[in-house]
């Protein structure tokens, strides 16, 4: 296969990008107005659709006839061919299947809400700028509470289930942990979260809304209240799609389509942005444009596949270049699919759904954390053994987790598992190497793979962060008491301490391994010793 000159790629991008926007916009309008009795609107849309199809046909002909002579782009088309293609295209148009129309006056992708009686919690010092928002919120009909510590803020949010929690990150040193707990705990994850901060580094699974503290209260309050959503239909239960396209109109059009289909979407417009945002937020699928302004989509794809957070995330490449060579390159780099612009809304939706199903069925990802599972873990260890690379494996296990699960239920237990996964990812990110690995064996068992020189710093960081977070998993009485009363496996009354984490480190610097099974066997031996030590601990297996 012969490579396409970049000059022709730029021509293709210049023609197909606006055409993709036009075609997608027409299809979205056709879906929205499919049951509307306005005959004139229907006729205008039909005419617009026919002419978009004519334009697409002519663009295809021009691109097929274009070549680069080393200095200029040239297009050689016979007039009769141009006339034939333009006329033929008026006989065929594409329309999506009709869907139920939106309510009158409702913006595309927006949920109609009714306020009713809603409560807002503000976690901040009484002397902070956040406290100035309270009178204005009350004027708008909200019940407002000011909580001056994050610990009490978490407990109160669990009690009253407010519509919104606003946090001043300077209220105390536990504010970030509180936001993470609020975003993941099943009792509070449907609550809208906001942070009063100009810049806020976030590593949780759901990004809060950022409110600039320099805004006047009269400006900040409308920004807060516009994000309120009814508790019976929490925004954050929807699957999340990241859309990466340098054409804002295309990104907006795709977002509108998937918002109508029930997804939550985020848009970025460069390769640098996508590599950064996936470290801060978790997505169920990424739509990645190939032609980006800084680094191309193929380079961004390689970077995504190298990061622990996105090793198994379905990624679909979008490109105006309909080249077999480009498609092969993308698939070889780890893309799940390659779609050529312009595409129909129905085709894009079907490809996205198929990629998500395939990921769940074949990817080996743990459904609760989306981390690589046992197959990927074994493969990662085998690769290091086969290549003779130095490596160290930390086997992580939560202590007293069963007692917690029995007391609070599996949904709260899943939130603890999710937070543990994020703590390990954060530790790898801050203390590890770029190609380090985090996997989820199942239940409360995890694996981190790094190098012998980094593994102890990673484990020490993870232990410290877990111990700082664990008390927030519990209700106030249990937190103060320091244990759960229950029965052991023999049915005898006993007390279970608060959850802790044990990490057993197996290092190739101390042992020679021939296959992953030997690594797992040694970890089992070390785990017994670690479990006998109270509290969180990491230890090197001799």
N, C-alpha and C positions, 0 to 999 in steps of 0.2 A: 504494500500500500504506500502511495506517495503522500508525503506530508503536505498540508495546505499552507501556502504562504501566509504569514501573519497579516499582510495587507488585505487579502481576501477575507480573513477572519474578521478584521475590523469592519469591512463592508457588510458582511453578514450580520454582525452585531448591530451596526447602525440601522439596518433595515428591519431586522426581526424584533428588536427590543420594543420600539413603539408599536409594531404590529401585534406583538403579544399583549401589550397593554390594551389596545383597542379591542382585540378579540375577547380577552377575558372580561373586560368591562361590559361588552355587549351581552355575553352569556350570563353574567351576574344580574344585569337588568332584566333580561328575559326571564330568569328564574323568579325574580322578585315580583314582576308584573304579570306573571303567567295567568293568574286568575282575576286580573283587574279588568273590569268591563270597559275601559277606555279604549275605544277602537282606534282613535287617532294615534295614541301612544304605541299601540301594537303595530300599526302600519309603519310608523317612523322607525321603530326598532327593527322590523323586518327589512326595511330598506337599508338601514345601517349595517345589519348583518350581511346582506348580500354584497354590499360594497367592500366590507372588510374581506370577504372571501375573494372578491375580484382583485383586491390589492395584494392579497397573499399569493394568488396565482401568478400575478405579474412579477412580484418580488422573487418568487421561485425561478421564473424564467430568466430574469436578469442575473441572478446568482449563478445559475447553470451556464450562462453564456459569458461570465466574467473571467478574465485572466490577468495576470500581472506580467508585464514585459521587462521587468527589472527597473523601470523608472515610473511608469504610469499604470493605473488600473484601466483596463479596456473592457468594454462590453459590446459584443457583436451580436445583434439580433435582427432578423429579417422582419420588415414591417408586417408581412402577412402572418408571421408567427405571433407577434404582439397582439394583433387584432383577433386572431383565433383564440389565444389563451384568455384574453379579456372577455370575449363573448361567451366562451364555454363556461367560464366560472360563474356566470349569472344564473345558471340553471341549478346549482347545488349550494346549499347552505347547511351549516351545522347548528343545531339547537340542542341544548340540554333538556332532559326531562323536566317538566314543570314541577315546582315545589310550592308549598303553601306560602302565600305572600306574607310579608311582615305587616305588623299593625300600622295603621295610618300614622304618618309623622314620626315613625321610629327609625333612627339612623341604622344603617346596615351594620349587623353584627352586635348591636347594643341590646341589652336586656331591659325591658320596661320594669321599673321597680316602684313599689309604694313604700313610703317611709314608715308610717305607723309610729309606734312608740319605741325608740331605739336608745341604747345606752352607749356612751363613749367613755373609755378609760384613757386617762392621760397619765403615763408613768414618767414623772419628772419632779424636780424640786419645786417647791412653792414659789421660789424666787426666780425661776427660769422663764425664758421667753414663751415656753409652751403653756405656762399658766395663764398667759394673756389671752389665749384662745378660748378659755372656758366660758366667759360671759357671752361671747358671740355664738358658740355652739348651743348654749342654753336658749338664746334668743331664737334660734332656728328650731326649737322644739325637742332638743336632745336632753336626755338625762346624762349628766357629766360627773365623773368622779376623778379626783386627783389622788394618785398613789405615789408615794415618795421613795419607794424601794422596789427593785425589780422582783425580789422574792415574793413580796406581798402582791405585786402586780400580776404575777403568774397565778397565784392562788385565787385572787379576786376574779381574774378572767375566766377561770374554770368554774367559779361560783355563778357569775351573772351572765356569762356568754354574751359579751357586748357586741354591738355591730362593728365597732372599730376600736383598735388600740393604737394610741400614738405614744411613741417612746422617744425620750430624749437620751441619746446614747451616752451623755455625760452624767446621767443621774447617779450611776455607780459603776464599779468595774465589772459587774455581771450583766450589763445591759445586752451585750451581743448574745450571750448564752440564753438570756430570756427570750430574745427574738427568735432564736433557733428553736427553742422548745415550743413557743407559741405557734410557729409555722408548721410544726410536725405532729404535735400532740393531737390525737383524734378529738379531744374535747374542745380544742381551740383553733384547729387549722382552717376552719371555715370563716374565721374572723378576719376582716380586712386589717392589715398591718401597715403602719406608717412610721417613718423615722424623721425626726426633726434634725436634719443634718445636711450640710451642703455636699459633703463627700462622705460616703459610708462604705467601708469594705465589708462585703457580705459573702459568706460561704455556705449559706443554708440552701435548702431545696426550693424555697419559694421567696422571690425577691420582694421586699416591702416597698411601698411607695415612698419616695424621697420628697420631703418638704423642705425647701430652702429656709433656714432660720432667719435670713435677712428679709424675707417677705413680711409685709405688714399683716397684722391679724385679719384685716378685711380681705386680703388676697389669699391667705393661707387656708382659711376656713372653707371657702368654696372648693378649693382643690381637694381638701379632705373629704367633704361630703359627696362629691361627684363619684367617688369610688365605692360608695356603700352599695352592697348587694344583699338581697334577701337571704336569710340563713337557710331556707329550705332549698336553695339552688346555689350552693357556694361555687364561686368562680374557680376555686383552686382544685376542684375535683376533676376538671377537664384535662384531657391529654394536651401536651404542649408541643408546638411546632416552632422551630427557629427558621426564619426565612432570611437568606443571605443573598442580596441582589443589589448591584450598584445602581439600578434604576429604581428610584423610590416609587414611581407609579406602578411598576410591575410588583414590587414587594407589597404595596398597599392593596393591589387587586387580588393577589394570592391570599393575603391576610383576610380580606373581606370574605372571600370564598370559604375559607376554613373556619372563620368565626361563625358564619351561618351554619356550618355543618357541626358546630358544637365544640370545636377545638379552641384552645387559648394560643395566641400567636405572639411572637416577638420578632421585630425586624431589625437587622443590622445591614450595613452597606459596604463592608470591606472585610478582607481576610483577617486583618489584625483584630478587628472587633469580634469576629466569631471565635477566634482562639482565646480571647480574653473572657467573653461572656459565658462560655461553657465551663469555665472554672468557678463561676459564681452562681450559675443556675443550672438546673437539670432539665433536659428536653427529651421527649419521646421520639422525635424525628427531626432531622435537619434537611432543609431544601437549600442546596448550595449552588450558586451560579458559578460558572467556570471563569468568565471574564470579569475580574474584579480590579479595582483601581490600584491596589498596592501589590499584594501577592496573588497569583492566579489561584483558581479554585482547586487545581490539582495539588499545589503546595499546601493550601489550607487543609485539604483532605488528608494528606500525609500527616500534618500536625495533629489533626483531630484523632486519627487512628493511633497516634503515639501517646495520647493522653489517657490516663486511667479512666477518667470520667466519660469518655466518648469512644472507648475501644469497641463497644458493641452497639452503640446508638445507630439506628438505621440512617443512612445518608443517601439522598437522591441528588444527583448532579443535574442542573438545568443549563442548557447551552443553546445558543443560536447556531452552533456549528454541527451540522449533520454529517459527521465524518466517522466511518468505521474505526479508523485509527484512534480518534479521540475517545470513542466509546470504550474500546479495548483498554486504553490507558487508564481511564477512570475506574473501570471494573477491577483491573489488576491492582490499583492502589487501594482498593477496599470499598468503593462505592457499591451500594445495593441496587442502584438503577441509574439510568441515564435517559433524560427526556429532552427532546429537541423542541425549541421554541419556533413558532408559537404552538401551544398545546391547547387542547380543549379542557374545560374545567372538569368534565366527567372523567377524562383519561387521567388527569393529574390526581383527582380524588381516589380513583381506583388504584393507581400505582402506590399512593401513600398508604392506603389501607392494606394492600398486599405486602408492602415492606414491613409494616408493623406486625402483621400476622406472622410473616416469615421470621422476624426477629424473635418473637415470643416462642415460636416452635423450634427453631434451629440454633439460635444464637447462644444458648447455654447461659443466658443471663438470669440471675436470681430475680424473681418478679417483684420482690419488696424493695430491693436496693438498686436494681439494674446493673449490678456489678457482675463481672465474669464469674461463671460457676466452675464446677469441678473439672470439666473437660478443658476449659481454658487454663485453669490453674496447673493441671498436669502438663499441658503443652508448654506453658511458660517455664516450668522447672526443667522439663526435658530439653528445651532449646539451650538453656544455660549449661546443662551438663554436656550435651553433644558438642557445643562450641568451646568447651573448656573455659568458660567465663567464671570469675569469682562471683559468688552469690551468697546471700543469707536470707533465710525464710523465717518470718515471725508468725507463729501460729497463735491466733488471738481467740480467747474464750471468755465469755462473761460468767462471773461467779454470782450465785444466788439469783439467777435470772428466772428460773422456774418458779421460785416463790413469788417473784414480782408478777409474772404472767398469771399465776393462779389467783393472786390478790386483785389485780387490776384489769385482767382480760387481755385477749390476744391483740386487740387493736392498739392498746397502749403499749403492749410488748413490741409490736411492729414499729412503733415510733421510736422506741429505745434502739432497736436494731438499725433503723435508718440513721439515727444520730450517731451511733457507733461507726457506721460506714463512713459518714462525713468526717468524723474525727480522724479516722485513719487516712482518708484522702487528704485532709488538711495537713497532717503530719508528714506525709510523703511529699506534698507540694512545698512545704517550708524547709524540710530537712533532708529530703532525698534527692535522687537523680531524675533527669527528665524521663527516662524510660523505665522507672520503677513501676511496680504492679501491685494492685489491690484486688483481691478476689473474695467472694462470699461462698464458703463451703456449704452453708445452709444453717438455719436456726440462728444461734448466737455465735457461730464459729466463722472466723475470717482468716485470711492469709495476706501478709504483705511480703513482697520480694524486693530486695534492694541489694546493695553490695556490703561486704563485711565492714567497711570503714564508715558506713552511714546508718546501719541498722539500729545501733544502740541509741543514737540521737533521735531517730524516728520513734522508737518504742518509748523512750523517756518522755517525749512530747505527747504521744498518744495517751500514756498513763496519766500525765498531769491534767490534760484536757478532759479526760473521762471523769476523773475524780472531781474536777471543778463543776462538771455538768450533772453528774448522777443525782445529787440531792434534789434537783428540780424535777426529777421524775416522780417524786412522791408527794403525798398530801402533807399539810403542815404538821399534823400530829405524829405521823410516822417519821417525818424528817427530824423532828425534835427528839423523838424517842431513839432513833438510830437503828431500828430493826423492825421486822415484820413478825408477828406471832402467827405460828402455823403448826403443821404436823410434818414429820419427816416421812421417808418412804416406808417406814415400818408403822406409821400411824401414831407415833409418839409426839406429844407436844414439844415444840422447840421454837427457838428464835432464829430468824434469818437476818444477817446484817444487810445493809444497803448494797446494791449491786456494785461490783468492782470488776476489773479486767485483769486477766493473766495472759502474758505473752511469753511463749517459749521460743527462743532463737536457735535455729540450726544453721551453722555456717560452714561453707566449703573451706574456710581457712583452718578449720579444726578437724574436718572429716573429708574423706574422698567418697563420692557418690557415683554409682553407675546407672541408677534409674530413680524416678520420683518416689517409688515405693519405699526406698531406704530412707529418704528424707521424712516421709510421713511416719514411718516406724519410730525413728528417733524422736520425733516431736511428741508422739504418744508417751514415750518414756519420760521426757522432760515435763510434760503436762501434769503428770501425777505429783511430781515434786512441787511444781508451782502452785497447785491447788491446796497444798498443805500450809501455804504461807498466807496469813490473813491479809485482806486488803488487796489493792491493785499492785501488781509487780511485773517486772520483766526479768528474765534470767537467761543466761547463755547455757545451752546444754553442752556439757563436757564430753 
